[in-house]
Amino acid sequence: MGAARSNPSMWEAVYADPSVPLERAVVRQIIADQQRPSRRWFYPIARILSRVTVAVISVVKRVAPFRWMPLAMMDWLCVWFLRRGVSPDAVELLIRHFVVETNLVNFIIRNTPVAMEPVALRPTALAGLGDQAVVEHDVNVYDVLIALDGARITRPESLNFAHLDVPALDAERGRRRFLRLDIQTALCLMNIPFSMALTLEEYRRAVHSMRFDDSFLEILTLLTGDDEFRHWKAGGMSLWMDSNVDVPQMVYRHALVCEYAHARLVEHAASTLER
């Protein structure tokens, strides 16, 4: 046995962890994002600011329950902020999430008896996050679950692994930025215009969509026969309605769960081709 290192690196261990199914390039990108100075110094402040501001907005909206900001303005603000204040790596990871989650939704659609066409939300550029992409991204989760009502989910004789690719993504790396925030700090700040633009019911629906992560993992387990998907469950129950949560933190975990599940499906697809 080799001698224990006197000063082991946490990041080296995270990168080397054999239980992480993601491509090494994606792991490096996530680690680099978490090592940004803003993650250490700005995120703790932004996290508190976001929770307090959104809580105040939520309380006031019960008295004045109208849309405080047009959805088009929300989209414009968030895209502008991502272009000017968020690091390109973080932006690329965010765009990637939309593609990865769509791939998961479409895998379920293609391998279950649902009367629903595959969804088309696969942005490849930063501009693609406008035009209510965030709202559409949440609605797709509800649509596929509702379409599954009454369907018997069993492992098919052969699985359709079509379109699990992630295309080249344009995070506009050449654009001049006044800040290069990490993705978690960015999510905290973007949560504020989201809560202003969405109605209380829309915001609640968006938050609750992430409680279906465990449902999707269970469906993937039934389709593939692979219990590994169950290991990433958080124990969340879709019947538990609660939007008083740390939304940016919940979004970050949701994105990681999607990445893990997607990487596992890609492994299955590769092993099927090798047979």
Residue pairs with C-beta under 8 A, 6 or more apart in sequence:
11 31
11 35
14 20
14 27
14 31
15 24
15 27
15 28
15 31
20 27
20 260
21 260
21 263
21 264
21 267
22 30
22 259
22 260
22 263
23 263
26 96
26 259
29 89
29 92
29 93
30 93
30 256
32 89
33 39
33 87
33 89
33 90
33 93
33 182
33 183
34 182
34 184
36 87
36 90
36 180
36 181
36 182
38 179
38 180
38 181
38 182
38 185
39 182
39 184
39 185
42 181
42 185
43 182
43 184
43 185
43 188
46 185
46 188
46 189
47 184
47 188
47 246
47 248
47 249
49 188
50 188
50 189
50 191
50 192
50 247
50 248
51 246
53 192
53 195
54 191
54 192
54 195
54 247
55 244
57 68
57 192
57 195
57 196
58 195
58 200
58 203
61 68
61 199
61 200
62 200
65 199
65 200
67 197
67 198
67 199
68 196
68 197
69 193
69 196
69 197
70 197
71 132
71 135
71 197
71 198
73 193
73 197
74 193
74 194
74 196
74 197
74 198
75 129
75 130
75 131
75 132
75 133
75 134
76 130
77 193
78 129
78 130
78 134
78 190
78 193
78 194
79 126
79 127
79 129
79 130
81 186
81 189
81 190
82 91
82 94
82 126
82 129
82 186
83 91
83 126
83 172
83 175
83 177
84 175
84 177
84 178
84 179
85 177
85 178
85 179
85 180
85 181
85 186
86 177
86 179
86 180
86 181
86 183
86 186
87 177
87 180
87 181
87 182
88 171
88 172
88 173
88 177
88 180
89 171
90 181
90 182
90 183
90 186
91 126
91 171
91 172
92 169
92 171
93 183
93 255
94 129
94 183
94 186
95 123
95 124
95 125
95 126
95 128
95 129
95 169
95 170
95 171
96 166
96 169
97 255
97 258
97 259
98 121
98 122
98 123
98 128
98 129
98 133
98 137
99 122
99 123
99 124
99 166
99 167
99 169
100 166
100 258
100 259
100 262
101 137
101 140
101 141
101 258
102 119
102 120
102 121
102 122
102 137
102 140
103 122
103 163
103 164
103 165
103 166
103 262
103 265
104 216
104 220
104 258
104 261
104 262
104 265
105 118
105 119
105 140
105 141
105 144
106 118
106 119
106 163
107 160
107 161
107 164
107 220
107 223
107 265
108 114
108 144
108 148
108 216
108 219
108 220
108 223
109 116
109 117
109 118
109 119
109 144
109 147
110 118
110 160
110 162
111 156
111 159
111 160
111 223
112 148
112 151
112 153
112 219
112 223
113 151
113 152
114 144
114 147
114 148
114 151
115 147
116 143
116 144
116 147
118 163
119 140
119 143
119 144
121 133
121 136
121 137
121 140
122 167
123 129
123 133
124 167
124 168
124 169
124 170
125 169
125 170
125 172
126 170
126 171
126 172
134 194
134 206
135 198
135 202
135 206
138 205
138 206
138 209
141 209
141 212
141 216
142 205
142 209
145 212
145 215
148 219
153 219
153 222
153 223
154 222
155 222
155 223
155 224
155 225
156 223
159 223
159 224
159 268
159 272
161 265
161 268
161 269
161 272
164 262
164 265
164 266
164 269
181 189
183 252
184 248
184 249
184 252
187 247
187 248
187 251
187 252
188 248
191 247
191 248
194 203
194 206
195 203
198 206
203 243
204 241
204 243
207 243
207 245
207 247
207 250
208 238
208 241
208 243
210 236
210 250
210 251
210 254
211 236
211 237
211 238
211 240
212 238
213 233
213 234
213 236
213 254
213 257
213 258
214 233
214 234
214 235
214 236
214 237
214 238
215 238
216 261
217 229
217 230
217 232
217 233
217 257
217 261
218 229
218 230
218 233
220 226
220 229
220 261
220 264
220 265
221 227
221 229
221 230
224 265
224 268
226 264
226 268
228 264
229 261
229 264
232 257
232 260
232 261
234 253
234 257
